[in-house]
Amino acid sequence: MLFLEVTGHKARRRRCESAVSWFVGKYFPKHKLDIRVHHRGLLREGVYGWISVEDCDYRPRAFLIELHNVLDLESYTKTLFHELQHMHQHIRGDLRDKGAKRLWRGIDCTEMDYDDLPWEIEAHLVEEPLYFMYLTETGQSL
């Protein structure tokens, strides 16, 4: 069961709801997930999006995804899939926050550079294939 709340950018609401529902249906059809997606300006933060676990790190099921509100549709959708992949990593238990530490499969990666973070490498690798799989399987246009 999916509880999805989308706030902010109204023009992206339909794509967001469609993409999140497709992703959850494909990878977590039996999970009870609570996902909030908020659109806002993220230029000051220097990112297009990020995700936060809102409940606990043991079996997380509630997430907040924040996305930059000025992206073209393709970049928006790929960024959304990038963040959903991080959700996937948290649910699998590969990515965990323990106090001030960020762990990847039990290894502390807190001091690593962004480009070397294994969860970012994985998310960057899958965002485009997920995007094209989504377009193909749902019949969405570019």
Secondary structure, 3 states (H helix, E strand, C coil): CEEEEEECCHHHHHHHHHHHHHHHHHHCCCCCEEEEEEEECCCCCCCCEEEEECCCCCCCCEEEEEEECCCCHHHHHHHHHHHHHHHHHHHHCCEEEECCEEEECCEECCCCCHHHCHHHHHHHHHHHHHHHHHHHHHCCCC
